[in-house]
Amino acid sequence: MVLVLLSGIIHWWPKDWRKAWRLRRDKGLAVWLGDLHRMLGASLLLLLLLSTLSGLVLAFNQPIRQWLSQA
C-alpha cells in the first residue's frame, strides 16, 4: 500500500501547480472524473499513508519496537 501511495503521488506531481487543483468541466465527463480522481487521491494521500503506517506498526509491533529501541 505504501508503494501504491508513493507511486500515485509521483504520477500526480504537477509541472504547473496552478493547474493541479483544477476541475475541467467543459472537456466532458471522462476528463472531469479523471480530474476529480486525481484531486481526491492527492488530497487524501496523507490520511491513507498515516492509516497504512499505523496498520504496519500494529501488525509488526515487535520488530518495529526492537528497531526503534536500537536508536
matplotlib code that plots the C-alpha trace (Angstrom):
import matplotlib.pyplot as plt

x = [0.0, 2.8, 4.3, 1.0, 0.6, 4.1, 3.8, 0.5, 1.9, 4.9, 2.5, 0.3, 3.1, 2.3, 4.6, 2.3, 0.8, -1.9, -3.4, -3.0, -6.2, -8.5, -11.6, -12.2, -15.9, -16.0, -14.0, -16.6, -17.5, -14.4, -12.0, -13.9, -14.0, -10.2, -9.5, -11.7, -9.9, -6.5, -7.6, -9.1, -6.2, -3.7, -5.7, -6.4, -2.8, -1.7, -4.7, -4.2, -0.4, -0.9, -3.5, -1.3, 1.8, -0.2, -1.5, 2.1, 3.0, 0.2, 0.9, 4.7, 4.8, 7.7, 10.2, 9.5, 9.9, 13.3, 14.3, 13.3, 14.9, 18.3, 18.4]
y = [0.0, 2.4, 1.7, 2.4, 5.7, 6.8, 5.8, 7.7, 10.9, 10.6, 10.1, 13.0, 15.5, 18.6, 20.6, 23.6, 24.0, 26.3, 23.6, 20.8, 21.6, 22.4, 20.5, 20.9, 20.7, 21.8, 18.7, 16.0, 13.6, 11.3, 14.2, 15.6, 12.3, 11.9, 15.3, 14.5, 11.2, 12.9, 15.7, 13.4, 11.0, 13.7, 15.3, 12.0, 10.8, 11.9, 10.2, 7.0, 7.0, 7.5, 4.8, 2.4, 3.1, 2.8, -0.6, -1.7, -0.7, -2.7, -5.8, -5.7, -4.4, -6.4, -5.9, -2.2, -1.8, -3.6, -1.4, 1.8, 0.9, 0.5, 4.1]
z = [0.0, 0.8, -2.7, -4.3, -2.5, -3.3, -6.9, -7.1, -5.8, -8.2, -11.1, -9.9, -9.2, -11.3, -13.5, -13.2, -9.7, -10.9, -13.0, -10.3, -8.4, -11.3, -12.4, -16.2, -16.6, -20.2, -21.5, -20.9, -18.1, -18.5, -18.1, -15.2, -13.4, -14.1, -12.6, -9.6, -9.1, -9.2, -6.8, -4.3, -4.4, -3.8, -1.0, 0.8, 0.4, 3.9, 5.6, 3.7, 4.3, 8.1, 8.2, 6.4, 8.5, 11.8, 10.5, 9.8, 13.3, 14.8, 12.6, 13.1, 16.7, 18.0, 15.1, 15.0, 18.7, 18.5, 15.6, 17.4, 20.7, 19.0, 18.1]

ax = plt.figure().add_subplot(projection="3d")
ax.plot(x, y, z, "-o")
ax.set_aspect("equal")
plt.show()
